[in-house]
């Protein structure tokens, strides 16, 4: 048996090796990104028990056959600020929600649902959230770079701060710090004239308040993204509602959405 004896490593060399390893780890993390654009038209986020979809939409608002209503609009005037915002539902903005210019309350009844067939995954009933981004538009920042997003349900039409918004029932969470994830870079098209991306979250993931869509409020938390342009807006289809009825629920969908979605009665 041969015994190899290696010369001891110096403390300086050890520290250099440790720093190099840490730098490579951080570099790998910073370069980890997920992209939704013309080349990658859908991202399925099915980590940690979720099953949501970010889908390229890129539809001009003037040609779309539905009526969208903003519930969360943010604007840092293109200052490259890291924006955290949520729809607090109040008449005046909360002090920790300074970048939000629209922060309306939203019920699950208002948000409605579609029967949608993803590119990968089973057809299901989804609640849709439409992103109208307005970023700088050059090659280095022509995307909506999302680091975190959370959706909750509660009985609260208004919340006093972001901590209270997070006390509801967690519906969905995207976190760029998860293993093998990274920043989510969502397509940016033609300013506020377009919807760019749709986020689909399964209807079954929303915990109801008193089994009533109209009493179930949605708290939508963006934490964070970097604003490099004008206002960015999350919207819902105002022509699509969920209305409770004694036998179950009636899914009413009046929006066309260019034939991408089918509608059916929910029992």
Residue frames as qw, qx, qy, qz and C-alpha x, y, z in Angstrom:
[[0.000, 0.888, 0.461, 0.000, 0.00, 0.00, 0.00],
 [0.417, 0.311, -0.008, 0.854, 1.30, 3.39, -0.98],
 [0.242, -0.788, -0.430, 0.369, 0.85, 6.30, 1.34],
 [0.356, 0.572, 0.164, 0.720, 0.89, 9.76, -0.18],
 [0.353, -0.631, -0.353, 0.594, 1.76, 12.66, 2.05],
 [0.285, 0.770, 0.288, 0.493, 0.69, 16.06, 0.70],
 [0.316, 0.108, -0.298, 0.894, 2.37, 19.24, 1.87],
 [0.062, -0.634, -0.627, 0.448, 0.18, 21.18, 4.30],
 [0.199, 0.712, 0.383, 0.553, -1.80, 24.04, 2.78],
 [0.242, 0.023, -0.311, 0.919, -0.95, 27.47, 4.10],
 [0.076, 0.603, 0.600, -0.521, -3.56, 29.58, 5.82],
 [0.156, 0.518, -0.193, -0.818, -3.26, 32.16, 3.05],
 [0.179, 0.091, -0.822, -0.532, -3.85, 29.58, 0.34],
 [0.028, -0.396, -0.902, 0.170, -6.79, 28.18, 2.28],
 [0.131, 0.625, 0.346, -0.688, -8.42, 31.60, 2.53],
 [0.185, 0.390, -0.482, -0.763, -7.85, 32.26, -1.18],
 [0.130, -0.104, -0.941, -0.293, -9.49, 28.95, -2.04],
 [0.025, 0.527, 0.754, -0.391, -12.46, 29.68, 0.23],
 [0.165, 0.596, 0.056, -0.784, -12.98, 33.14, -1.30],
 [0.172, 0.238, -0.704, -0.647, -12.75, 31.72, -4.81],
 [0.074, -0.278, -0.956, -0.059, -15.34, 29.07, -4.00],
 [0.075, 0.614, 0.549, -0.562, -17.69, 31.63, -2.48],
 [0.156, 0.503, -0.245, -0.814, -17.28, 33.95, -5.46],
 [0.153, 0.042, -0.856, -0.493, -18.10, 31.16, -7.88],
 [0.022, -0.448, -0.871, 0.200, -21.17, 30.27, -5.83],
 [0.115, 0.651, 0.293, -0.690, -22.41, 33.87, -5.81],
 [0.139, 0.376, -0.519, -0.755, -21.68, 34.26, -9.51],
 [0.078, -0.166, -0.945, -0.271, -23.64, 31.13, -10.29],
 [0.027, 0.585, 0.711, -0.389, -26.57, 32.43, -8.23],
 [0.111, 0.607, 0.023, -0.786, -26.54, 35.87, -9.83],
 [0.167, 0.268, -0.670, -0.671, -26.58, 34.37, -13.32],
 [0.092, 0.299, 0.950, -0.015, -29.51, 32.07, -12.58],
 [0.339, 0.234, 0.025, -0.911, -32.52, 33.51, -14.39],
 [0.371, 0.399, 0.838, 0.023, -35.88, 32.33, -15.75],
 [0.086, 0.247, -0.281, -0.924, -37.16, 34.01, -18.90],
 [0.435, 0.555, 0.699, -0.118, -40.64, 34.29, -20.39],
 [0.141, 0.597, -0.263, -0.745, -40.45, 35.73, -23.90],
 [0.715, 0.464, -0.226, -0.472, -40.90, 34.81, -27.56],
 [0.448, 0.410, -0.794, -0.007, -38.34, 32.01, -27.22],
 [0.205, -0.116, -0.902, 0.363, -39.66, 30.66, -23.91],
 [0.305, -0.396, -0.332, -0.800, -43.37, 31.35, -23.97],
 [0.719, -0.547, -0.167, -0.396, -44.39, 29.71, -20.70],
 [0.195, 0.373, -0.774, 0.474, -42.80, 29.03, -17.32],
 [0.745, -0.430, -0.435, -0.265, -44.45, 26.47, -15.09],
 [0.030, -0.505, 0.620, -0.600, -43.70, 27.08, -11.42],
 [0.840, -0.291, -0.349, -0.296, -44.53, 23.83, -9.70],
 [0.411, 0.242, -0.679, 0.558, -42.04, 24.01, -6.84],
 [0.042, -0.044, 0.639, -0.767, -43.08, 23.67, -3.20],
 [0.191, 0.420, 0.851, -0.250, -46.51, 22.30, -4.04],
 [0.312, 0.618, 0.079, -0.717, -47.56, 25.18, -6.32],
 [0.501, 0.244, 0.710, 0.431, -48.58, 24.85, -9.95],
 [0.207, 0.841, 0.165, -0.472, -48.77, 28.32, -11.50],
 [0.659, 0.335, 0.430, 0.518, -47.95, 29.46, -15.02],
 [0.013, -0.721, 0.097, 0.686, -46.39, 32.64, -16.40],
 [0.614, 0.398, 0.620, 0.283, -47.45, 32.79, -20.06],
 [0.165, -0.158, 0.309, 0.923, -46.41, 35.16, -22.83],
 [0.327, 0.676, 0.600, -0.275, -49.44, 37.18, -23.96],
 [0.241, -0.240, 0.372, 0.864, -48.20, 40.25, -25.92],
 [0.150, 0.629, 0.713, 0.272, -51.62, 41.54, -26.97],
 [0.058, 0.224, 0.040, 0.972, -52.41, 45.16, -27.80],
 [0.122, 0.322, 0.686, -0.641, -55.09, 46.48, -25.47],
 [0.399, 0.357, -0.080, -0.841, -57.02, 48.15, -28.27],
 [0.538, 0.191, -0.670, -0.474, -57.50, 44.84, -30.09],
 [0.102, -0.018, -0.951, 0.290, -58.30, 42.61, -27.11],
 [0.459, -0.402, -0.515, -0.602, -61.93, 41.60, -26.61],
 [0.584, -0.536, -0.576, 0.201, -62.12, 42.12, -22.87],
 [0.124, -0.874, 0.035, -0.468, -62.06, 44.84, -20.25],
 [0.681, -0.028, -0.508, 0.527, -59.12, 44.91, -17.87],
 [0.358, -0.884, -0.056, -0.297, -59.10, 46.67, -14.52],
 [0.428, 0.446, -0.575, 0.535, -55.90, 47.51, -12.63],
 [0.702, -0.664, -0.242, -0.085, -55.66, 46.57, -8.97],
 [0.640, -0.609, 0.142, 0.446, -51.92, 47.21, -8.46],
 [0.559, 0.751, 0.010, 0.352, -49.94, 49.83, -10.39],
 [0.645, -0.587, 0.034, 0.488, -46.41, 50.79, -9.41],
 [0.485, 0.787, 0.032, 0.379, -44.14, 53.59, -10.57],
 [0.616, -0.582, 0.005, 0.531, -40.69, 54.61, -9.41],
 [0.272, 0.925, -0.065, -0.255, -40.30, 57.00, -12.40],
 [0.821, 0.508, -0.177, 0.193, -37.65, 54.84, -14.00],
 [0.182, -0.862, 0.423, -0.213, -35.19, 55.42, -11.15],
 [0.632, 0.262, -0.721, 0.109, -34.05, 51.76, -11.12],
 [0.398, -0.410, 0.543, -0.616, -35.44, 51.52, -7.60],
 [0.220, -0.066, -0.973, 0.025, -36.18, 48.12, -6.12],
 [0.481, -0.239, -0.072, -0.841, -39.95, 48.23, -5.76],
 [0.095, -0.212, -0.943, 0.237, -42.02, 46.39, -3.17],
 [0.383, -0.046, -0.036, -0.922, -45.78, 46.98, -3.41],
 [0.002, 0.274, 0.958, -0.086, -49.16, 45.44, -2.64],
 [0.264, -0.479, -0.434, -0.716, -52.86, 46.24, -3.07],
 [0.099, -0.046, -0.701, 0.705, -53.72, 47.54, 0.38],
 [0.117, -0.579, -0.776, -0.221, -57.28, 48.54, -0.60],
 [0.213, -0.614, -0.395, 0.649, -57.19, 51.85, 1.27],
 [0.299, 0.907, 0.295, 0.045, -58.29, 55.26, -0.02],
 [0.083, 0.920, -0.381, 0.042, -54.83, 56.69, 0.73],
 [0.751, 0.365, -0.528, 0.156, -51.55, 54.88, 0.34],
 [0.817, -0.549, -0.069, 0.162, -49.93, 53.08, 3.27],
 [0.144, -0.909, 0.367, 0.135, -46.56, 54.48, 4.34],
 [0.500, -0.369, 0.739, 0.258, -44.76, 51.24, 3.36],
 [0.596, 0.445, 0.645, 0.174, -46.43, 51.21, -0.07],
 [0.032, -0.715, 0.060, 0.696, -44.94, 54.39, -1.51],
 [0.069, -0.262, 0.683, 0.678, -44.38, 53.13, -5.06],
 [0.164, 0.438, 0.875, 0.126, -47.99, 52.01, -5.58],
 [0.161, 0.063, -0.101, -0.980, -50.26, 54.46, -7.43],
 [0.727, -0.142, -0.286, -0.608, -53.18, 52.03, -7.72],
 [0.094, 0.196, -0.907, 0.362, -53.71, 49.65, -4.80],
 [0.629, -0.169, -0.126, -0.748, -57.35, 48.66, -5.05],
 [0.563, -0.127, 0.747, -0.329, -59.05, 45.90, -3.12],
 [0.501, 0.251, -0.665, -0.494, -59.85, 42.81, -5.18],
 [0.743, -0.119, 0.521, -0.404, -62.22, 39.94, -4.46],
 [0.327, -0.098, 0.899, 0.276, -62.04, 36.48, -5.94],
 [0.452, 0.633, 0.606, -0.168, -65.50, 37.12, -7.38],
 [0.252, 0.883, -0.113, -0.380, -64.11, 40.09, -9.30],
 [0.164, -0.562, 0.728, 0.356, -61.00, 38.29, -10.48],
 [0.849, 0.318, -0.045, -0.420, -63.00, 35.38, -11.90],
 [0.548, -0.325, 0.749, 0.180, -61.53, 32.27, -13.51],
 [0.609, 0.496, -0.410, -0.465, -60.92, 30.61, -16.87],
 [0.929, -0.035, 0.364, 0.063, -60.64, 27.04, -17.98],
 [0.251, 0.842, -0.446, -0.171, -57.15, 27.02, -19.45],
 [0.982, 0.049, 0.075, 0.167, -54.89, 24.35, -20.97],
 [0.252, -0.824, 0.408, 0.301, -51.20, 25.13, -20.32],
 [0.523, 0.609, -0.570, -0.178, -48.45, 24.13, -22.73],
 [0.464, 0.135, -0.848, 0.219, -47.27, 21.58, -20.16],
 [0.147, 0.036, 0.692, -0.706, -49.76, 20.44, -17.52],
 [0.067, 0.444, 0.892, 0.047, -53.40, 19.57, -17.14],
 [0.157, -0.507, -0.342, -0.775, -56.37, 21.69, -18.12],
 [0.314, -0.434, -0.678, 0.504, -57.83, 23.34, -15.07],
 [0.068, -0.910, -0.341, -0.226, -59.73, 26.39, -13.80],
 [0.571, -0.043, -0.163, 0.804, -57.30, 29.26, -13.27],
 [0.076, -0.933, -0.216, 0.277, -57.46, 32.80, -11.93],
 [0.649, 0.429, 0.164, 0.607, -55.64, 35.11, -14.36],
 [0.261, -0.845, -0.043, 0.466, -53.53, 38.17, -13.51],
 [0.643, 0.649, 0.188, 0.361, -52.40, 40.29, -16.46],
 [0.496, -0.549, 0.065, 0.670, -49.12, 42.20, -16.41],
 [0.437, 0.849, 0.146, 0.260, -48.77, 45.41, -18.40],
 [0.670, -0.421, 0.026, 0.611, -45.09, 46.26, -18.03],
 [0.303, 0.938, 0.044, 0.161, -43.41, 49.52, -18.98],
 [0.733, -0.470, 0.162, 0.464, -39.66, 49.08, -18.70],
 [0.148, -0.701, 0.293, 0.633, -36.74, 50.87, -20.30],
 [0.770, 0.584, 0.160, -0.200, -36.81, 48.87, -23.51],
 [0.284, 0.743, -0.595, -0.114, -33.09, 48.53, -24.25],
 [0.765, 0.199, -0.610, -0.052, -31.26, 45.22, -24.59],
 [0.289, 0.221, -0.756, 0.544, -30.04, 45.21, -20.99],
 [0.154, 0.140, 0.669, -0.713, -33.37, 45.86, -19.25],
 [0.477, 0.005, -0.389, -0.788, -36.21, 45.03, -21.64],
 [0.536, -0.249, -0.805, -0.055, -37.97, 42.84, -19.09],
 [0.547, -0.646, 0.085, -0.525, -39.90, 42.96, -15.83],
 [0.478, 0.290, -0.768, 0.313, -37.38, 41.40, -13.44],
 [0.696, -0.534, -0.070, -0.475, -39.31, 39.77, -10.61],
 [0.193, 0.394, -0.809, 0.392, -37.57, 38.54, -7.45],
 [0.010, 0.175, 0.896, -0.408, -40.63, 37.69, -5.39],
 [0.447, -0.203, -0.287, -0.823, -44.42, 37.55, -5.61],
 [0.007, 0.136, 0.913, -0.384, -46.98, 36.37, -3.09],
 [0.443, -0.304, -0.394, -0.746, -50.76, 35.97, -3.25],
 [0.002, 0.093, 0.837, -0.540, -52.99, 35.61, -0.17],
 [0.354, -0.519, -0.538, -0.562, -56.70, 35.43, 0.55],
 [0.145, -0.159, -0.660, 0.720, -58.42, 36.87, 3.60],
 [0.024, -0.750, -0.661, 0.021, -61.62, 38.53, 4.80],
 [0.253, -0.654, -0.089, 0.707, -59.86, 41.92, 4.77],
 [0.478, 0.811, 0.288, 0.175, -60.81, 44.44, 2.10],
 [0.168, 0.892, -0.279, 0.314, -58.04, 46.71, 3.44],
 [0.847, -0.240, -0.248, 0.404, -54.75, 46.07, 5.23],
 [0.250, -0.959, 0.021, 0.131, -52.66, 48.50, 7.26],
 [0.072, -0.761, 0.603, 0.228, -49.21, 47.33, 6.13],
 [0.589, 0.388, -0.667, -0.239, -47.42, 44.58, 4.23],
 [0.021, -0.189, 0.916, -0.353, -47.14, 42.46, 7.36],
 [0.554, 0.217, 0.527, -0.607, -50.92, 42.34, 7.66],
 [0.665, 0.456, -0.324, -0.495, -51.22, 41.53, 3.97],
 [0.428, 0.357, -0.830, -0.002, -49.11, 38.45, 4.65],
 [0.332, -0.142, 0.763, -0.537, -51.31, 37.16, 7.48],
 [0.776, 0.210, -0.009, -0.595, -53.87, 35.69, 5.09],
 [0.882, 0.011, 0.472, 0.021, -53.98, 32.23, 3.57],
 [0.110, -0.558, 0.605, 0.557, -51.03, 31.78, 1.22],
 [0.808, 0.480, 0.181, -0.292, -52.22, 30.93, -2.28],
 [0.834, 0.431, 0.026, 0.344, -48.98, 31.13, -4.24],
 [0.329, -0.866, 0.239, 0.291, -45.41, 32.33, -3.78],
 [0.782, 0.514, -0.104, 0.339, -42.54, 32.90, -6.18],
 [0.482, -0.825, 0.234, 0.180, -39.15, 33.33, -4.55],
 [0.616, 0.710, -0.335, 0.056, -36.03, 33.83, -6.67],
 [0.144, -0.663, 0.693, -0.244, -33.82, 32.65, -3.79],
 [0.926, -0.067, 0.303, -0.216, -35.15, 29.11, -4.01],
 [0.488, -0.338, 0.709, 0.380, -32.67, 26.50, -5.24],
 [0.335, 0.151, 0.764, 0.530, -32.42, 26.31, -9.05],
 [0.195, 0.813, 0.534, -0.124, -34.69, 29.32, -9.52],
 [0.370, -0.061, 0.188, 0.908, -33.24, 32.84, -9.91],
 [0.214, 0.406, 0.120, -0.881, -34.86, 36.04, -11.07],
 [0.454, 0.512, 0.725, 0.080, -37.97, 35.73, -13.24],
 [0.046, -0.340, 0.268, 0.900, -37.60, 37.98, -16.28],
 [0.436, 0.570, 0.678, -0.158, -41.00, 38.60, -17.83],
 [0.413, 0.383, 0.496, 0.661, -41.46, 39.86, -21.38],
 [0.037, 0.674, 0.199, -0.711, -41.84, 43.59, -21.98],
 [0.513, 0.483, 0.594, 0.387, -43.40, 44.64, -25.27],
 [0.208, 0.502, 0.275, 0.793, -44.75, 48.08, -26.20],
 [0.067, -0.212, 0.323, -0.920, -45.17, 50.08, -23.02],
 [0.335, 0.186, 0.674, -0.632, -48.64, 50.40, -21.53],
 [0.579, 0.285, -0.287, -0.708, -50.32, 49.78, -24.88],
 [0.656, 0.134, -0.722, -0.175, -49.83, 46.02, -24.44],
 [0.818, -0.454, 0.284, -0.209, -50.50, 43.28, -21.97],
 [0.237, 0.666, -0.706, -0.046, -47.29, 41.33, -21.81],
 [0.278, 0.124, -0.941, 0.150, -47.62, 38.26, -19.59],
 [0.708, -0.411, -0.154, -0.553, -50.45, 36.42, -17.83],
 [0.022, -0.279, 0.874, -0.398, -49.97, 34.69, -14.48],
 [0.729, -0.221, -0.443, -0.474, -52.36, 31.74, -14.09],
 [0.118, -0.271, 0.808, -0.509, -52.97, 30.39, -10.57],
 [0.293, -0.264, -0.898, -0.198, -55.28, 27.38, -10.00],
 [0.462, -0.520, -0.136, -0.705, -58.68, 28.33, -8.62],
 [0.837, -0.363, -0.408, -0.014, -58.43, 25.44, -6.15],
 [0.573, 0.086, -0.401, 0.710, -55.41, 27.12, -4.50],
 [0.132, -0.423, 0.094, -0.892, -57.57, 30.01, -3.24],
 [0.195, -0.300, -0.838, 0.411, -58.93, 29.44, 0.25],
 [0.192, -0.604, -0.442, -0.635, -62.47, 30.85, 0.43],
 [0.068, -0.058, 0.536, -0.840, -63.83, 32.97, 3.25],
 [0.508, 0.231, 0.545, -0.626, -67.18, 31.55, 4.40],
 [0.476, 0.243, 0.802, 0.268, -67.31, 29.62, 1.12],
 [0.287, 0.878, 0.338, -0.180, -68.08, 32.91, -0.64],
 [0.625, 0.323, 0.210, 0.679, -66.13, 34.36, -3.58],
 [0.034, 0.826, 0.175, 0.535, -67.44, 37.84, -2.86],
 [0.553, -0.824, 0.086, -0.090, -66.18, 37.83, 0.73],
 [0.862, -0.176, 0.180, 0.441, -62.78, 36.43, -0.27],
 [0.150, 0.966, -0.162, -0.131, -60.27, 39.26, -0.78],
 [0.879, 0.239, -0.019, 0.412, -56.96, 38.84, -2.60],
 [0.267, -0.894, 0.247, 0.259, -53.78, 40.45, -1.29],
 [0.829, 0.477, 0.043, 0.289, -51.21, 40.59, -4.11],
 [0.432, -0.827, 0.232, 0.274, -47.64, 41.33, -2.98],
 [0.737, 0.594, -0.143, 0.289, -44.75, 42.13, -5.35],
 [0.477, -0.822, 0.311, 0.019, -41.43, 41.87, -3.49],
 [0.043, 0.751, -0.016, -0.658, -39.42, 42.99, -5.42],
 [0.698, 0.483, 0.347, 0.398, -38.75, 44.13, -8.99],
 [0.351, -0.379, 0.107, 0.850, -36.52, 46.88, -10.40],
 [0.371, 0.828, 0.396, -0.139, -38.41, 49.70, -12.11],
 [0.469, -0.198, 0.354, 0.785, -36.43, 51.05, -15.08],
 [0.072, 0.331, 0.539, 0.771, -39.25, 52.82, -16.95],
 [0.366, -0.304, -0.042, -0.879, -42.81, 54.03, -16.40],
 [0.647, -0.195, 0.428, -0.600, -45.81, 52.57, -14.55],
 [0.269, 0.093, -0.946, -0.157, -46.19, 48.79, -14.37],
 [0.603, -0.115, 0.175, -0.769, -49.64, 47.38, -13.76],
 [0.016, 0.068, 0.997, -0.027, -51.23, 44.10, -12.66],
 [0.495, 0.057, -0.079, -0.864, -54.82, 43.78, -13.87],
 [0.354, 0.165, 0.911, -0.132, -57.77, 41.40, -14.02],
 [0.088, -0.255, -0.681, -0.681, -60.53, 40.89, -16.59],
 [0.279, 0.076, 0.402, -0.869, -63.47, 42.93, -15.36],
 [0.672, 0.096, -0.316, -0.663, -65.82, 40.93, -17.61],
 [0.655, 0.011, -0.755, 0.012, -65.06, 37.68, -15.83],
 [0.386, -0.470, 0.423, -0.672, -66.66, 37.05, -12.44],
 [0.346, -0.094, -0.927, 0.108, -67.35, 34.21, -10.06],
 [0.468, -0.320, 0.070, -0.821, -70.84, 34.45, -8.59],
 [0.127, -0.040, 0.938, -0.320, -71.98, 32.06, -5.83],
 [0.640, -0.117, -0.300, -0.698, -75.24, 30.20, -6.35],
 [0.757, -0.345, 0.367, -0.415, -76.99, 27.55, -4.20],
 [0.988, 0.145, 0.040, -0.031, -75.91, 24.58, -6.35],
 [0.808, -0.066, 0.110, 0.575, -72.27, 25.60, -6.43],
 [0.135, -0.656, 0.111, 0.734, -70.89, 28.44, -8.50],
 [0.630, 0.705, 0.321, 0.045, -71.45, 29.96, -11.88],
 [0.486, -0.318, 0.324, 0.747, -68.44, 30.84, -13.95],
 [0.418, 0.851, 0.299, -0.104, -69.35, 33.79, -16.12],
 [0.475, -0.334, 0.372, 0.724, -66.79, 34.73, -18.72],
 [0.447, 0.824, 0.287, -0.197, -67.69, 37.45, -21.20],
 [0.043, -0.794, 0.449, 0.408, -64.16, 38.19, -22.38],
 [0.857, 0.475, -0.142, -0.145, -62.90, 36.73, -25.65],
 [0.501, -0.643, 0.541, 0.208, -59.15, 36.60, -24.95],
 [0.331, 0.586, -0.603, -0.428, -58.57, 35.79, -28.63],
 [0.900, 0.094, -0.296, -0.305, -59.97, 32.29, -28.31],
 [0.293, 0.457, -0.783, 0.305, -57.18, 31.09, -26.02],
 [0.177, -0.075, 0.802, -0.566, -59.51, 30.08, -23.21],
 [0.382, -0.344, -0.749, -0.418, -62.65, 28.01, -22.99],
 [0.339, -0.272, 0.379, -0.817, -65.48, 28.62, -20.54],
 [0.498, -0.239, -0.812, -0.189, -67.68, 26.23, -18.71],
 [0.575, -0.619, -0.024, -0.534, -70.11, 26.13, -15.81],
 [0.193, 0.319, -0.820, 0.434, -68.55, 25.09, -12.52],
 [0.745, -0.420, -0.355, -0.378, -70.47, 22.64, -10.35]]
